Amino acid sequence: MRAVPISLDASAADDSAAILSPESSDLACSLVVWLDDATSLPLRVLDRYLGSLTVDAGELDAAERGQPVLTHADERAVQRARLQDILDVFVAARWAPEGAGNLKELLGAADVKELAQALQEPPRTVIALRRGRASLSPEQAERLAPVIHLPVETLLAANPSLPEDLVADLDHPAYRAKVVALAERRNVDETEAWLTAGFAVAAVAHRQTEGEKPAWTDRLDRYFALVLDEP
Amino acid sequence: MSEYDQWLLDGDVEAGLRLLRRITAQALRTGPFPPPQGYDRWSDDAVDELLVEMIVKKGGTAFLLDALASVDNQGSAERYLLATVQNFQKDQAKATEHGKLRERLKNVLGKDSRFMFVTSPHDGWRLVDGPAQWWQGDIADLHRTALQVRGVSIPSWNTAGPTAGPARHALTTVAVAVLTDVNGTVRAEDLAQILLERFRHEIAPESVGELFLSDDDEQIGRTDEKLEHALTGISAEELWARLTSEQRAIVPYLITPGDAAPLLGIGPKEAAARRAQVFELVRLATVDDPRADEVVMALLDIASPSAGPAEGMARLSREEPTDIEGRMSS
C-alpha cells in the first residue's frame, strides 16, 4: 500500500510538502501533504479511519509548497525528521516471525517435559513448537536459552515462518478487528493473538492433504467464527 | 474519565476545548510573554482573548483534530496543546518583531554611512556605492547569503543598552553581505525578513521578553568597545543560555551520536537532525571552525552533570583533542 503522511500545521511545511486548501477535502482545513516522504506501508499499521480524501493529481502537483529549509538550525528540519522516524517504524512493523523454521532440529534432543517446565507451558506447546506449528516469543526464547544452551537470537531465528499470503490476509482491517477481539477475549496482547490465529489456521491447512484447499480467507472466517463464538 | 478520554471516546469536542483552555491559561501564566494590550496580567479574559485569536488565525478548531490524531493519552494531549499554544505565541512575536525590526533598521542602517535608504516607489535599502536598480531575484538566495555570515550574533532579545553594540554590528554585517550580493536595492520588508531569519534560530524562545528591537534609545557609542567581542563569536555559556531544553538534551551526544536516539527515546533521524541543529547554531555564532570546536567542547562540559560551567570552561584548552570540524560540515 502506497501512503503519504499528512499533517495540518501549514507553518511546518517545507518545499517537499504540498499545501492543500481547506476546500480540497471534507476535513475543511489546510492539509500539508509530505509528497517526498511517500512510502510503502503494510496495511497492518492502519489503526483508525479518520475520513477520506480525494485529490486530483494535477491539483497536488500545482499546489503551493512550503518555504525551503535553508539551514539545519531551522526547527522544521527536526519536525520533519521526527515524522520520518515515525514512518520508518510503520514501514518496519511486523508481527509474523521470519525465521528459518529449524526449531525442530534445535529442540529435538531435549526432553519434552523439561522444556515445558522451562517454558511454563503445557507439553503440547513444546510438541507444537517442534512441529513448526507455533513460534517462540522473545520471552519464551529467554526462558529456554539456558536450558538448551543456545543464544536467544538463535532460537528466535529458528522460528517457523507463516505463508506470506496468510499474513497479508490477517493484516487486512476486517481480520485485524477480529484479532483485536481475540486478544481481548484471551487477555493477551495483539501480536500474540495474531500469532495464535496465524499458526492455528496454518496448522489446519497443513493437516489437510487431500481435496481442494480452501482460500485462507475461508479458513480465517471459520477459525474466528469458532474462537469468537460467532454465527 | 479524563478530558482526553471524553474527547476521544465520547466525541465530546467541548472537553477538548476545556482542556485547551486550561493548558492555554497554564502556558500563558508561566510563560515569558506579556498579556495583550489593555491587560496588566493573564486574567481569564486575557486568556480567552488570545485563545479566540488563535482559533480565528488557525481557521477554526480543525487543529484539534490534528492534536487528537497525534496523541494517545491525557499527558501527551496536554504536551501537544502546550506546544501548540507556545508556537502560536512565538509566531505572533515574530510578526511583531518584523515590524519593529523594519523601524529599527531605519535607525541602525540610517546612521551608518555605508547604507542608503530609498523611499520610491517603495521603501528599500542599498549600499551607498552600489547600483540603484531594484533587485528581483529569489529571496531564498539572500537567506543563504545571510546564513553564510559567521561570527555575528544577537545575544538576546530581552536586554537593552549593553547588547546594542553587538546587535548593531551583527545587523549591519549581515546587511552589508546581503546588499553586496544583491548589487542593487532590496525592499525594506525583505531585508528585515532576511535579518530576522538569520538570527531567529539562535534565540531561545524562553528568552523572548521585552524585545530589544523596540528599544528606541540605542547606545551607539558602545559599538566600538563591543566589536571585538562580536568578532570572536560568543561564549559557550551565552550559547547554552539560548538553547531550548530540547537542544540542551542533545548536547551530551554531540560526539557520541550512536547513544542519542536510544537514551533520549527518540528516532535516529530526529537525533541526527537535532545534533545538526546544535552544530549549525554553533557554526553561525562562531567566526571559524577551530573556534566552533572550542565552543562545542565547552558545551559538552556544561551539559555534563558532574561539571559546572566554570569548571567546564577551566578545563577547556586549545590542546584538547577536538575533531569536530568534520562533523560541523557533515
Chai-1 contact restraints between the chains, C-beta under 6 A:
chainA,res_idxA,chainB,res_idxB,connection_type,confidence,min_distance_angstrom,max_distance_angstrom,comment,restraint_id
A,L8,B,F63,contact,1.0,0.0,6.0,A-B,restraint_1
A,L8,B,D66,contact,1.0,0.0,6.0,A-B,restraint_2
A,C29,B,A62,contact,1.0,0.0,6.0,A-B,restraint_3
A,P68,B,A140,contact,1.0,0.0,6.0,A-B,restraint_4
A,L70,B,H143,contact,1.0,0.0,6.0,A-B,restraint_5
A,L70,B,R144,contact,1.0,0.0,6.0,A-B,restraint_6
A,T71,B,L147,contact,1.0,0.0,6.0,A-B,restraint_7
A,T71,B,E280,contact,1.0,0.0,6.0,A-B,restraint_8
A,H72,B,A276,contact,1.0,0.0,6.0,A-B,restraint_9
A,H72,B,Q277,contact,1.0,0.0,6.0,A-B,restraint_10
A,H72,B,E280,contact,1.0,0.0,6.0,A-B,restraint_11
A,A73,B,H201,contact,1.0,0.0,6.0,A-B,restraint_12
A,A73,B,Q277,contact,1.0,0.0,6.0,A-B,restraint_13
A,A73,B,E280,contact,1.0,0.0,6.0,A-B,restraint_14
A,A73,B,L281,contact,1.0,0.0,6.0,A-B,restraint_15
A,A77,B,A273,contact,1.0,0.0,6.0,A-B,restraint_16
A,V78,B,A273,contact,1.0,0.0,6.0,A-B,restraint_17
A,V78,B,R274,contact,1.0,0.0,6.0,A-B,restraint_18
A,V78,B,Q277,contact,1.0,0.0,6.0,A-B,restraint_19
A,A81,B,K269,contact,1.0,0.0,6.0,A-B,restraint_20
A,A81,B,E270,contact,1.0,0.0,6.0,A-B,restraint_21
A,A81,B,A273,contact,1.0,0.0,6.0,A-B,restraint_22
A,R82,B,E270,contact,1.0,0.0,6.0,A-B,restraint_23
A,Q84,B,K269,contact,1.0,0.0,6.0,A-B,restraint_24
A,D85,B,G267,contact,1.0,0.0,6.0,A-B,restraint_25
A,D85,B,K269,contact,1.0,0.0,6.0,A-B,restraint_26
A,D85,B,E270,contact,1.0,0.0,6.0,A-B,restraint_27
